[in-house]
């Protein structure tokens, strides 16, 4: 094992991918708490798939990929937030429609892009090992913005998730804060794409908080546990990826799924013991 | 002379053919405890939402603490208002301790930048008022319906508001807890000058505690002060001709000596 770790850390590709992968793990874990609290899991699936159209547009118009995709993802997320429910379209139906339509547009744009060397597999499933220095700079910028906004708005978002009517009655600008949350979710989706790709991004944005949800008792405790689960899953996934030559994004998501099953099982066992053994 | 805590002037909501609230005018002084009763769909919760600035009326205006409520002063005025929303069927299940739920009612809870940790003293005091202090560190999700409602009431009280708006606060509480809640609210009005507007269905339960009762069904049919009878015709206008009127408590509002009560 120590030899394996030495080889892993000696690999320049792995060493260079660790820092951005941990940054993504920190940011997604922090946002995943809000995504779970506001029940936005399906929105993240929709926005991540819809962002393929943004990438297709960027490739067709020869725009920088990540900035263009970020703008498009925020636009889609805000569109979903503003979609008037009173006109007969519920949020989940709207997400489904935008998800399918944008994905279809994205596939057509990417397949007919003038640049023939498009790594469609990389876009769909991510590959942190091919990250460029420009991508890393963009990730730091996005990550910084997301964490700064989260630090300022976290308690308001938490309050709205608990009871939006009472939050509004306390004077909080609930609509503006919701729009901000959706926009930041859009940015976080793009942050994840390099590691997990469009298809697996939702896993990074849901699983860390889902693992922590059983154990957290406060916003800070939940955030801390979510970050710990996310960092552990990311490291385990990258180790697997290196050991068995598996795709990095899929390995990380699989490791997080494993952690979720372990967390869920232990919680179930603890609850069973509380009810059946300690009460006797 | 001090300005009223709440002054509603000619509040109207809804279209002419389908009014939700019609020409509501009401004034509430400091320390006054007002109960609002009426049938389902009478506009009770809507009226509470208008006072809390959640719904804008089509005409008329709302004054809080002597100032006209508008979008620019809404936040500062609402910091002095405690609000308890009607109990929802599907409550969000966030992992939180009871003390954290109550702390959310503090005025600076959501401040973007806070240098000092929130004081736990007001939280524990509010929990003590609703007899929940022993459950301060319990998981909110694991409480019974009544315990959750008491934690939510503590959340509305924690900022020591000048005005408390309560939408069916006794929902999920047993009769003993209901009685202690109404006594607590009466005490807050008498000792701290808090004004309370409370929507309830059961006039008999609240009548010995409140200062007045407004009978609402789209408009205020009658505003009865303590000791005043509510004429039978008012009950029939609000609930319909099929209502049976029974007298059971000579001390309550609407049931004065020889009076009648729904």
Interface residues (C-beta under 8 A of the other chain):
Chain A: X37 X152 X153 X155 X156 X158 X159 X161 X162 X163 X165 X166 X167 X168 X169 X170 X171 X172 X213 X215 X216 X217 X218 X219 X222
Chain B: X52 X53 X54 X74 X75 X76 X77 X78 X79 X81 X83 X84 X85 X92 X94 X95 X96 X97 X100 X101 X104 X105 X107 X109 X110 X111 X112 X113 X137 X139 X155 X165
